[in-house]
Amino acid sequence: MKPAQALTLVRRLAREHRLAVTELPRRGKGSHRIYALADSTGAEVGRFGLMSPSSKDLSWTALGALEEGLAHLFGDKWTEKRR
């Protein structure tokens, strides 16, 4: 899965769970970007990082970390269920 595909998937699931995804300015280094998920009250409920869109797929460790980091919001193995 490419970083852009992962971000699209997170945004789609966030909409389904009534959450907003925003990029945190000046939080990442270089091509890395940090995103926050907020509920309807504006409280941050999750945070994740991705590399800016590139043609390379995410490594299995990066994809696993993303999946594990947002499992409390979207459920276990949420990346496998939604491909």
C-alpha positions, 0 to 999 in steps of 0.5 A: 500500500502506498502512503497516499492510499493509506491516507485515503483509507484513513480519511474514509474510515474517519468520515465513517466514524465522524472523525476529522483528519488534519495534518499537523504543521511543522511536526514531521521531519523532511518528507514525514508528515504527522496527522491527527484525528479529532472527534466532533468536539475537537478533542484529539483521539489519535495521531499517526505519521506517514511519508509524503506521497511517494511511488514506493509502498509502505514497509510492512513495519510502517503499515503495521505501526499505522494499523496498530496505532489506529486499531483503538478507533477502527478495530483490529486488522482494519487495513486488511478488511478495507483494501 
